[in-house]
Amino acid sequence: MPASPVTTPEFDAPARSSGTDPRLDAIRAKALAGERLSLGDGMTLYETPDIWGVCELADAVRRQLHGDIAYYNINRHLNYTNVCALSCKFCEFYRKQGDEGAYTHDLESIATETRKAIESGATEMHIVGGLSPYLPWSYYPEMMRTIRRISDVAGSELNIKAFTAVEIVHLAKIAKKYKKPDRQAGIRWVLQELKEAGLGSLPGGGAEVFDDRVHDETHKSKIRSDEWLDVHLIAHELGLNTNATILYGHIDQRRERLVHMEILRRAQDRALARLGYEGDPSAFREPGIPATEDIDTSPITLTREGVEQPTPAMSARGGYFQTIIPLPFFPDGSELEHLYGPSGLENLRTLAIARLVLYNFPHVKAFWIMQTLAMAQHMLQCGADDIDGTVVWYDITKLGGTTTHQETTVLDLQRAIREAGFEPVERDTLYRRVERDGESWRVR
Protein backbone atom coordinates (compact mmCIF):
# COMPACT_ATOMS: atom_id res chain seq x y z
CA MET A 1 0.00 0.00 0.00
CA PRO A 2 1.24 3.54 -0.65
CA ALA A 3 2.36 5.46 2.40
CA SER A 4 -0.47 7.29 4.14
CA PRO A 5 -0.78 10.99 3.30
CA VAL A 6 0.84 13.32 5.78
CA THR A 7 -1.78 14.37 8.32
CA THR A 8 0.34 16.40 10.71
CA PRO A 9 -0.56 20.09 10.98
CA GLU A 10 1.62 22.66 9.26
CA PHE A 11 4.86 23.15 11.16
CA ASP A 12 5.81 26.57 12.43
CA ALA A 13 9.40 27.61 11.77
CA PRO A 14 11.76 26.47 14.54
CA ALA A 15 11.62 28.81 17.48
CA ARG A 16 14.31 31.47 17.43
CA SER A 17 17.30 30.80 19.57
CA SER A 18 16.68 31.70 23.16
CA GLY A 19 20.21 33.07 23.41
CA THR A 20 20.82 30.98 26.52
CA ASP A 21 24.10 29.58 25.19
CA PRO A 22 26.56 32.37 24.34
CA ARG A 23 28.90 29.80 22.75
CA LEU A 24 26.61 29.79 19.70
CA ASP A 25 27.20 33.49 19.01
CA ALA A 26 30.67 33.03 17.53
CA ILE A 27 29.59 29.95 15.58
CA ARG A 28 26.60 31.85 14.20
CA ALA A 29 28.84 34.68 13.01
CA LYS A 30 31.19 32.25 11.25
CA ALA A 31 28.38 30.25 9.70
CA LEU A 32 26.53 33.23 8.25
CA ALA A 33 29.81 34.61 6.86
CA GLY A 34 30.49 31.34 5.05
CA GLU A 35 33.51 30.45 7.18
CA ARG A 36 34.39 26.83 7.80
CA LEU A 37 33.56 25.50 11.24
CA SER A 38 36.04 23.50 13.29
CA LEU A 39 35.34 20.13 14.86
CA GLY A 40 35.35 21.97 18.18
CA ASP A 41 32.50 24.11 16.85
CA GLY A 42 30.75 20.91 15.80
CA MET A 43 31.05 19.49 19.32
CA THR A 44 29.56 22.69 20.72
CA LEU A 45 26.62 22.30 18.33
CA TYR A 46 26.16 18.72 19.55
CA GLU A 47 26.45 19.58 23.25
CA THR A 48 24.49 22.83 23.51
CA PRO A 49 21.04 22.52 25.12
CA ASP A 50 19.82 25.13 22.63
CA ILE A 51 18.95 22.65 19.88
CA TRP A 52 16.51 25.09 18.30
CA GLY A 53 19.31 27.60 18.00
CA VAL A 54 21.28 24.96 16.08
CA CYS A 55 18.30 24.20 13.82
CA GLU A 56 17.60 27.88 13.24
CA LEU A 57 21.19 28.46 12.18
CA ALA A 58 21.17 25.45 9.84
CA ASP A 59 17.94 26.76 8.33
CA ALA A 60 19.55 30.16 7.72
CA VAL A 61 22.49 28.57 5.89
CA ARG A 62 20.14 26.33 3.92
CA ARG A 63 18.16 29.40 2.81
CA GLN A 64 21.36 31.14 1.72
CA LEU A 65 21.84 28.29 -0.73
CA HIS A 66 18.28 27.43 -1.78
CA GLY A 67 15.87 30.08 -0.58
CA ASP A 68 12.41 28.62 -0.03
CA ILE A 69 12.85 25.76 -2.53
CA ALA A 70 12.75 22.10 -1.48
CA TYR A 71 13.40 19.24 -3.89
CA TYR A 72 11.81 15.86 -4.57
CA ASN A 73 12.08 13.43 -7.46
CA ILE A 74 10.20 10.59 -9.10
CA ASN A 75 12.44 7.57 -8.77
CA ARG A 76 12.33 3.82 -8.46
CA HIS A 77 14.64 1.82 -6.24
CA LEU A 78 15.85 -1.62 -7.26
CA ASN A 79 17.73 -4.08 -5.06
CA TYR A 80 18.98 -6.66 -7.56
CA THR A 81 20.05 -9.17 -4.89
CA ASN A 82 20.15 -9.45 -1.13
CA VAL A 83 22.65 -12.32 -1.23
CA CYS A 84 25.84 -10.98 0.30
CA ALA A 85 29.25 -12.34 1.17
CA LEU A 86 29.43 -9.93 4.13
CA SER A 87 27.67 -10.16 7.50
CA CYS A 88 27.74 -6.61 8.87
CA LYS A 89 26.33 -6.42 12.39
CA PHE A 90 24.08 -3.42 11.72
CA CYS A 91 22.54 -4.93 8.54
CA GLU A 92 19.17 -6.67 8.46
CA PHE A 93 19.12 -6.72 4.65
CA TYR A 94 21.64 -9.43 3.75
CA ARG A 95 20.91 -13.13 3.24
CA LYS A 96 23.10 -16.10 2.44
CA GLN A 97 22.42 -18.26 -0.60
CA GLY A 98 19.64 -20.68 0.29
CA ASP A 99 18.33 -18.62 3.21
CA GLU A 100 14.61 -17.96 3.40
CA GLY A 101 13.91 -14.70 1.62
CA ALA A 102 17.12 -14.71 -0.44
CA TYR A 103 16.67 -13.43 -4.00
CA THR A 104 18.55 -12.41 -7.13
CA HIS A 105 16.83 -10.71 -10.07
CA ASP A 106 17.71 -11.78 -13.59
CA LEU A 107 18.04 -9.27 -16.42
CA GLU A 108 14.52 -9.93 -17.66
CA SER A 109 13.18 -8.92 -14.24
CA ILE A 110 15.34 -5.78 -14.28
CA ALA A 111 14.00 -4.94 -17.75
CA THR A 112 10.46 -5.24 -16.40
CA GLU A 113 11.26 -2.90 -13.49
CA THR A 114 12.82 -0.42 -15.92
CA ARG A 115 9.66 -0.33 -18.05
CA LYS A 116 7.56 0.23 -14.93
CA ALA A 117 9.85 3.07 -13.88
CA ILE A 118 9.56 4.77 -17.27
CA GLU A 119 5.80 4.28 -17.36
CA SER A 120 5.52 5.94 -13.96
CA GLY A 121 7.47 8.97 -15.19
CA ALA A 122 10.60 8.22 -13.16
CA THR A 123 13.71 10.24 -13.92
CA GLU A 124 15.99 7.92 -11.92
CA MET A 125 16.65 4.25 -11.26
CA HIS A 126 18.44 3.83 -7.92
CA ILE A 127 20.16 0.44 -7.87
CA VAL A 128 22.11 -1.23 -5.05
CA GLY A 129 22.46 -4.77 -3.80
CA GLY A 130 24.46 -7.26 -1.80
CA LEU A 131 27.95 -8.50 -2.68
CA SER A 132 26.91 -11.73 -4.33
CA PRO A 133 29.71 -14.24 -4.88
CA TYR A 134 27.55 -15.99 -7.48
CA LEU A 135 26.96 -13.24 -10.05
CA PRO A 136 29.64 -12.82 -12.75
CA TRP A 137 31.14 -9.46 -13.67
CA SER A 138 29.30 -9.52 -17.01
CA TYR A 139 25.95 -9.27 -15.20
CA TYR A 140 26.62 -5.69 -14.09
CA PRO A 141 27.50 -3.88 -17.33
CA GLU A 142 24.78 -5.90 -19.05
CA MET A 143 22.33 -4.63 -16.45
CA MET A 144 23.35 -1.06 -17.36
CA ARG A 145 23.02 -1.75 -21.08
CA THR A 146 19.60 -3.37 -20.59
CA ILE A 147 18.26 -0.35 -18.74
CA ARG A 148 19.82 2.08 -21.20
CA ARG A 149 18.39 0.26 -24.26
CA ILE A 150 14.87 0.32 -22.84
CA SER A 151 15.25 3.94 -21.80
CA ASP A 152 16.54 4.98 -25.23
CA VAL A 153 13.71 3.22 -27.05
CA ALA A 154 11.22 5.01 -24.79
CA GLY A 155 12.91 8.36 -25.43
CA SER A 156 13.62 8.74 -21.72
CA GLU A 157 16.59 10.47 -20.09
CA LEU A 158 16.40 8.06 -17.15
CA ASN A 159 19.51 8.38 -15.00
CA ILE A 160 21.01 5.16 -13.66
CA LYS A 161 22.30 5.84 -10.16
CA ALA A 162 23.85 2.56 -9.15
CA PHE A 163 26.33 0.72 -6.95
CA THR A 164 27.83 1.84 -3.67
CA ALA A 165 31.58 2.12 -3.31
CA VAL A 166 31.52 -1.24 -1.53
CA GLU A 167 29.93 -2.83 -4.59
CA ILE A 168 32.40 -1.16 -6.97
CA VAL A 169 35.37 -2.65 -5.09
CA HIS A 170 33.61 -6.03 -5.10
CA LEU A 171 33.13 -5.75 -8.88
CA ALA A 172 36.81 -4.94 -9.38
CA LYS A 173 37.64 -8.15 -7.52
CA ILE A 174 35.26 -10.45 -9.40
CA ALA A 175 36.41 -8.89 -12.70
CA LYS A 176 39.97 -9.77 -11.57
CA LYS A 177 41.07 -6.15 -11.95
CA TYR A 178 41.71 -5.46 -8.27
CA LYS A 179 45.42 -5.53 -7.44
CA LYS A 180 46.50 -4.34 -3.99
CA PRO A 181 49.62 -2.53 -5.20
CA ASP A 182 47.40 -0.38 -7.45
CA ARG A 183 43.81 -0.92 -6.44
CA GLN A 184 42.83 2.42 -7.96
CA ALA A 185 43.54 1.12 -11.46
CA GLY A 186 40.99 -1.68 -11.01
CA ILE A 187 38.41 0.71 -9.55
CA ARG A 188 38.92 3.08 -12.48
CA TRP A 189 38.52 0.25 -15.00
CA VAL A 190 35.23 -0.86 -13.44
CA LEU A 191 33.81 2.66 -13.33
CA GLN A 192 34.84 3.36 -16.92
CA GLU A 193 33.24 0.13 -18.13
CA LEU A 194 30.02 0.81 -16.22
CA LYS A 195 29.87 4.42 -17.37
CA GLU A 196 30.29 3.32 -20.99
CA ALA A 197 27.46 0.82 -20.45
CA GLY A 198 25.12 3.51 -19.10
CA LEU A 199 25.96 4.30 -15.46
CA GLY A 200 25.05 7.92 -14.78
CA SER A 201 25.97 8.55 -11.13
CA LEU A 202 26.78 6.85 -7.82
CA PRO A 203 24.75 6.72 -4.60
CA GLY A 204 26.52 7.38 -1.32
CA GLY A 205 25.88 4.21 0.64
CA GLY A 206 28.45 2.11 2.44
CA ALA A 207 30.27 5.04 4.02
CA GLU A 208 28.91 4.20 7.49
CA VAL A 209 31.25 6.16 9.85
CA PHE A 210 34.87 6.76 8.81
CA ASP A 211 36.53 5.40 11.92
CA ASP A 212 38.66 2.28 12.36
CA ARG A 213 37.20 1.45 15.77
CA VAL A 214 33.65 1.57 14.47
CA HIS A 215 34.67 -0.33 11.35
CA ASP A 216 36.32 -3.15 13.24
CA GLU A 217 33.42 -3.59 15.67
CA THR A 218 30.48 -3.41 13.27
CA HIS A 219 31.52 -4.08 9.66
CA LYS A 220 35.08 -5.42 9.73
CA SER A 221 34.82 -7.31 6.42
CA LYS A 222 33.65 -4.18 4.57
CA ILE A 223 36.01 -1.73 2.86
CA ARG A 224 37.57 1.00 4.98
CA SER A 225 37.19 4.71 4.43
CA ASP A 226 40.27 5.03 2.20
CA GLU A 227 38.83 2.63 -0.39
CA TRP A 228 35.39 4.26 -0.18
CA LEU A 229 37.04 7.61 -0.92
CA ASP A 230 39.10 6.09 -3.75
CA VAL A 231 35.90 5.06 -5.52
CA HIS A 232 34.24 8.44 -5.19
CA LEU A 233 37.30 10.51 -6.07
CA ILE A 234 37.92 8.40 -9.17
CA ALA A 235 34.24 8.68 -10.10
CA HIS A 236 34.57 12.46 -9.84
CA GLU A 237 37.62 12.39 -12.11
CA LEU A 238 35.52 10.48 -14.66
CA GLY A 239 32.76 13.09 -14.53
CA LEU A 240 30.32 11.10 -12.40
CA ASN A 241 28.48 12.92 -9.65
CA THR A 242 28.07 11.03 -6.39
CA ASN A 243 26.39 11.31 -3.00
CA ALA A 244 27.69 10.60 0.49
CA THR A 245 26.07 9.12 3.58
CA ILE A 246 26.78 8.77 7.26
CA LEU A 247 25.14 5.95 9.24
CA TYR A 248 25.02 7.11 12.85
CA GLY A 249 23.45 6.22 16.18
CA HIS A 250 24.90 2.76 16.84
CA ILE A 251 28.29 2.48 18.59
CA ASP A 252 29.67 5.66 17.03
CA GLN A 253 30.57 8.73 19.04
CA ARG A 254 29.66 12.29 18.09
CA ARG A 255 33.25 13.33 17.43
CA GLU A 256 33.66 10.36 15.09
CA ARG A 257 30.72 11.68 13.07
CA LEU A 258 32.41 15.07 12.86
CA VAL A 259 35.69 13.52 11.68
CA HIS A 260 33.65 11.70 9.01
CA MET A 261 32.25 15.06 7.87
CA GLU A 262 35.72 16.63 7.85
CA ILE A 263 37.06 13.86 5.61
CA LEU A 264 34.13 14.37 3.23
CA ARG A 265 34.53 18.12 3.00
CA ARG A 266 38.25 17.82 2.26
CA ALA A 267 37.48 15.31 -0.50
CA GLN A 268 34.89 17.75 -1.83
CA ASP A 269 37.50 20.53 -1.86
CA ARG A 270 39.47 18.44 -4.35
CA ALA A 271 36.41 17.83 -6.53
CA LEU A 272 35.36 21.48 -6.57
CA ALA A 273 38.90 22.63 -7.37
CA ARG A 274 38.75 20.44 -10.49
CA LEU A 275 35.59 22.30 -11.49
CA GLY A 276 37.44 25.61 -11.31
CA TYR A 277 36.54 26.81 -7.82
CA GLU A 278 39.25 28.77 -6.03
CA GLY A 279 40.01 27.90 -2.44
CA ASP A 280 41.01 30.27 0.31
CA PRO A 281 44.56 29.47 1.50
CA SER A 282 43.93 31.46 4.68
CA ALA A 283 40.74 29.57 5.55
CA PHE A 284 40.60 27.21 8.51
CA ARG A 285 41.78 23.66 7.90
CA GLU A 286 41.21 21.05 10.60
CA PRO A 287 44.57 19.65 11.78
CA GLY A 288 45.30 16.11 12.87
CA ILE A 289 43.08 14.18 10.43
CA PRO A 290 45.44 11.64 8.75
CA ALA A 291 42.94 10.70 6.05
CA THR A 292 43.07 14.24 4.63
CA GLU A 293 46.83 14.82 4.73
CA ASP A 294 47.36 14.19 1.01
CA ILE A 295 44.63 16.65 -0.02
CA ASP A 296 46.44 19.95 -0.39
CA THR A 297 43.54 21.86 -1.95
CA SER A 298 42.67 25.06 -0.13
CA PRO A 299 39.28 25.00 1.62
CA ILE A 300 36.31 25.89 -0.58
CA THR A 301 32.88 26.93 0.64
CA LEU A 302 29.65 27.34 -1.33
CA THR A 303 27.75 29.46 1.19
CA ARG A 304 29.56 32.76 0.64
CA GLU A 305 27.54 35.46 -1.06
CA GLY A 306 27.92 35.41 -4.84
CA VAL A 307 29.41 31.91 -5.09
CA GLU A 308 27.91 29.98 -8.01
CA GLN A 309 26.55 26.56 -7.19
CA PRO A 310 27.91 23.57 -9.18
CA THR A 311 25.89 22.82 -12.31
CA PRO A 312 25.57 19.79 -14.62
CA ALA A 313 27.34 21.83 -17.31
CA MET A 314 30.51 21.59 -15.23
CA SER A 315 30.61 17.79 -15.54
CA ALA A 316 33.00 17.97 -18.49
CA ARG A 317 35.65 18.97 -15.95
CA GLY A 318 34.67 16.33 -13.42
CA GLY A 319 32.09 15.27 -10.90
CA TYR A 320 31.54 16.13 -7.24
CA PHE A 321 29.54 15.23 -4.16
CA GLN A 322 26.01 16.53 -4.64
CA THR A 323 24.38 15.54 -1.38
CA ILE A 324 25.07 14.47 2.18
CA ILE A 325 22.46 12.03 3.52
CA PRO A 326 22.51 11.42 7.29
CA LEU A 327 20.99 7.98 7.95
CA PRO A 328 19.84 6.90 11.43
CA PHE A 329 20.66 3.36 12.52
CA PHE A 330 17.72 0.97 12.92
CA PRO A 331 18.55 -1.79 15.43
CA ASP A 332 15.57 -4.06 14.72
CA GLY A 333 16.53 -7.36 13.10
CA SER A 334 20.30 -6.77 13.19
CA GLU A 335 23.01 -8.18 15.43
CA LEU A 336 22.99 -4.81 17.22
CA GLU A 337 19.33 -5.15 18.10
CA HIS A 338 20.15 -4.52 21.77
CA LEU A 339 21.01 -0.89 21.00
CA TYR A 340 18.40 1.84 21.09
CA GLY A 341 19.26 3.77 17.94
CA PRO A 342 19.20 7.58 17.80
CA SER A 343 16.36 9.69 19.17
CA GLY A 344 14.30 12.07 17.08
CA LEU A 345 16.12 15.08 18.52
CA GLU A 346 19.48 13.46 17.78
CA ASN A 347 18.34 12.97 14.19
CA LEU A 348 17.39 16.65 13.90
CA ARG A 349 20.62 17.80 15.49
CA THR A 350 22.85 15.56 13.35
CA LEU A 351 21.22 16.69 10.12
CA ALA A 352 21.45 20.36 11.13
CA ILE A 353 25.13 19.95 12.01
CA ALA A 354 25.79 18.24 8.67
CA ARG A 355 24.39 21.32 6.94
CA LEU A 356 26.57 23.64 9.03
CA VAL A 357 29.82 21.66 8.84
CA LEU A 358 29.61 20.61 5.17
CA TYR A 359 29.76 24.09 3.67
CA ASN A 360 30.90 22.78 0.31
CA PHE A 361 28.07 20.27 -0.18
CA PRO A 362 25.29 21.85 -2.23
CA HIS A 363 22.49 19.69 -0.80
CA VAL A 364 21.40 17.93 2.39
CA LYS A 365 18.80 15.18 2.07
CA ALA A 366 16.27 14.07 4.66
CA PHE A 367 15.67 10.57 3.29
CA TRP A 368 12.02 10.09 4.24
CA ILE A 369 12.20 6.29 4.09
CA MET A 370 14.57 6.27 7.05
CA GLN A 371 13.41 9.46 8.76
CA THR A 372 9.62 9.15 8.11
CA LEU A 373 7.85 11.71 5.94
CA ALA A 374 6.65 13.69 8.96
CA MET A 375 10.20 13.99 10.33
CA ALA A 376 11.52 14.86 6.86
CA GLN A 377 9.07 17.79 6.85
CA HIS A 378 10.58 19.11 10.04
CA MET A 379 14.11 18.53 8.75
CA LEU A 380 13.37 20.86 5.85
CA GLN A 381 13.25 23.57 8.51
CA CYS A 382 16.50 22.37 10.09
CA GLY A 383 18.91 22.37 7.15
CA ALA A 384 17.60 19.86 4.59
CA ASP A 385 16.55 20.97 1.11
CA ASP A 386 15.61 17.55 -0.33
CA ILE A 387 13.35 14.70 0.86
CA ASP A 388 14.10 12.19 -1.96
CA GLY A 389 11.36 10.68 -4.06
CA THR A 390 8.56 8.20 -4.63
CA VAL A 391 10.95 5.20 -4.09
CA VAL A 392 8.32 2.36 -4.62
CA TRP A 393 10.52 -0.58 -3.50
CA TYR A 394 13.10 -0.42 -0.72
CA ASP A 395 14.52 -3.49 1.03
CA ILE A 396 17.50 -2.11 2.95
CA THR A 397 15.59 -0.93 6.02
CA LYS A 398 11.95 -1.33 7.02
CA LEU A 399 10.69 1.12 9.60
CA GLY A 400 7.87 0.09 11.91
CA GLY A 401 7.12 -3.27 10.33
CA THR A 402 6.76 -2.00 6.77
CA THR A 403 7.38 -4.27 3.79
CA THR A 404 9.69 -3.77 0.82
CA HIS A 405 6.84 -1.87 -0.86
CA GLN A 406 7.57 1.56 0.60
CA GLU A 407 6.00 4.09 -1.72
CA THR A 408 4.65 7.59 -1.50
CA THR A 409 3.01 9.77 -4.13
CA VAL A 410 4.06 13.00 -5.78
CA LEU A 411 1.07 14.70 -4.19
CA ASP A 412 2.15 13.54 -0.72
CA LEU A 413 5.68 14.80 -1.30
CA GLN A 414 4.46 18.14 -2.59
CA ARG A 415 2.05 18.49 0.29
CA ALA A 416 4.71 17.65 2.86
CA ILE A 417 7.00 20.32 1.40
CA ARG A 418 4.29 22.98 1.25
CA GLU A 419 3.16 22.27 4.81
CA ALA A 420 6.74 22.82 5.94
CA GLY A 421 6.65 26.26 4.32
CA PHE A 422 8.62 25.61 1.13
CA GLU A 423 8.04 25.52 -2.61
CA PRO A 424 8.22 21.97 -4.01
CA VAL A 425 10.46 21.60 -7.05
CA GLU A 426 10.82 18.33 -8.94
CA ARG A 427 14.44 17.56 -9.81
CA ASP A 428 16.28 14.90 -11.71
CA THR A 429 19.33 13.08 -10.31
CA LEU A 430 21.61 16.03 -11.15
CA TYR A 431 19.29 18.57 -9.49
CA ARG A 432 18.04 19.99 -12.77
CA ARG A 433 14.43 21.16 -12.68
CA VAL A 434 11.99 18.79 -14.34
CA GLU A 435 9.16 20.11 -16.50
CA ARG A 436 6.27 17.81 -17.38
CA ASP A 437 3.78 17.89 -20.23
CA GLY A 438 1.36 15.03 -19.78
CA GLU A 439 3.36 11.80 -19.75
CA SER A 440 6.53 13.39 -21.15
CA TRP A 441 9.17 15.30 -19.20
CA ARG A 442 12.32 17.25 -19.83
CA VAL A 443 14.98 18.98 -17.75
CA ARG A 444 16.12 22.57 -17.80
QUIDA-V778785 format. One record per backbone hydrogen bond with DSSP energy under -1.0 kcal/mol. NH is the residue of the N-H (numbers start at 1). CO is the residue of the C=O. Records with the same first field share a line. If there is no record, write none. Layout:
NH=CO / CO
This chain:
3=407
24=21
25=22
28=24
29=25
30=26
31=27
32=28
34=31
35=30
42=38
43=39
44=40
45=41
46=42
47=43
48=44
51=49
54=50
55=51
56=52
57=53
58=54
59=55
60=56
61=57
62=58
63=59
64=60
65=61
66=62
67=63
69=66
70=423
71=385
72=425
73=388
76=124
77=391
78=126
82=103
84=95
85=131
89=218
91=88
95=82
99=96
102=99
105=80
110=106
111=107
112=108
113=109
114=110
115=111
116=112
117=113
118=114
119=115
120=116
121=118
122=117
123=74
125=159
126=76
127=161
128=78
130=81
132=130
139=136
140=137
142=138
143=139
144=140
145=141
146=142
147=143
148=144
149=145
150=146
151=147
152=148
153=149
154=150
155=152
156=151
159=123
161=125
162=201
163=127
168=164
169=165
170=166
171=167
172=168
173=169
174=170
175=171
176=173
177=172
178=172
182=179
185=182
187=183
188=184
189=185
190=186
191=187
192=188
193=189
194=190
195=191
196=192
197=193
199=194
200=160
201=160
202=241
211=209
215=211
216=212
217=213
218=214
219=215
222=219
228=224
229=225
230=226
231=227
232=228
233=229
234=230
235=231
236=232
237=233
238=234
239=236
240=235
242=320
244=323
245=204
246=325
247=208
248=327
257=253
258=254
259=255
260=256
261=257
262=258
263=259
264=260
265=261
266=262
267=263
268=264
269=265
270=266
271=267
272=268
273=269
274=270
276=273
277=272
280=299
283=280
292=289
293=290
295=292
302=359
307=304
314=311
315=312
317=314
319=236
322=242
324=363
325=244
327=246
329=248
334=331
335=89
336=89
337=334
339=336
347=343
348=344
349=345
350=346
351=347
352=348
353=349
354=350
355=351
356=352
357=353
358=354
359=357
361=358
363=322
365=324
366=386
370=367
371=367
372=368
376=372
377=373
378=374
379=375
380=376
381=378
382=379
384=379
385=364
386=364
387=71
392=390
393=391
394=404
402=399
406=392 / 404
408=390
413=409
414=410
415=411
416=412
417=413
418=414
419=415
420=416
421=418
422=417
423=68
425=70
427=72
428=432
431=428
434=426
435=442
437=440
440=437
442=435
444=433
